[in-house]
Amino acid sequence: MTDRTCVICGEGPVVKTHLLPRAVAHDIRGNVPTLWLGSIHHDGYELSQSGVFDWLLCATHEAAIGKYETYAISFCRELTLTAQEVRQGSFKREGTDNDKLIRFACSVLWRFHASDLPAAKLVKLGTWEPILRAITFDNAPVNRPDVIVARYGPSKVADDKWATPPAMGKFDSRRVWAFVIYGMTFMIKLDQQSFSPSTKAALLNGRDFVVGPVKHLSPDLPDLSAITRRLTRPSKWNRPPR
């Protein structure tokens, strides 16, 4: 992509920027040659070998994301719920680097915002864009948005075989952007309304531990079945692997 330049520094060449981490797509793909990428917004599918990517960043700025993305992926991959945590509906892990988790969550939102791909068109950050850009690349001393996480309990679908892109939803009656990798839901609140006191107790911000609810897959993600149905319908959107 020699005709494109980095959206941060304006220099070229650019490299592939995966909107969700490349490792997530590879784990979902496993031993099969390609992934089927679907959407709730249209019929059909796109075949992919490494997930959804765009040409956004130079190698230097792409590498900046990796400094904390590696930690976040490892944390999500390795978090296994105990039977007691599933029964009580909550989990806790001590000694965590929450700022890396927050920067990772903000970087995913920013990547989708910066991309012009159809899969990213609904993610618009407005006045939060420069804040999330600074958190993503500079670790700048700006106020982080409130970030909380939840973990999906055991289900018929393995944690490393599905993921969702950012979508606007509600948690604790507040609007949040949420996405899922490895059964972990990251929820980022981009507004000025505070969470309730009980939810504030689960904030990642300013802490060295992670605590969150354990959710159940079937009732919480009804859109998954709709996406599955639309994947199987004929569409001009169907594309060869990339």
Secondary structure, DSSP 8 states (H G I E B T S, - for coil): -TT---TTT--S--EEEESS-HHHHHHHHTTSS-EEE--SSSSS-EEESS--EEEEE-HHHHHHHHHHHHHHHHHHHH----HHHHHHTEEEEES--HHHHHHHHHHHHHHHHH--SGGGTT---GGGHHHHHHHHHH--SS---EEEEEEE---SS-GGG-EEEEEEEEETTEEEEEEEETTEEEEEE-SS----HHHHTT--TT-SEEEEEEE-HHHH-THHHHHHHHHTS--TT-B---
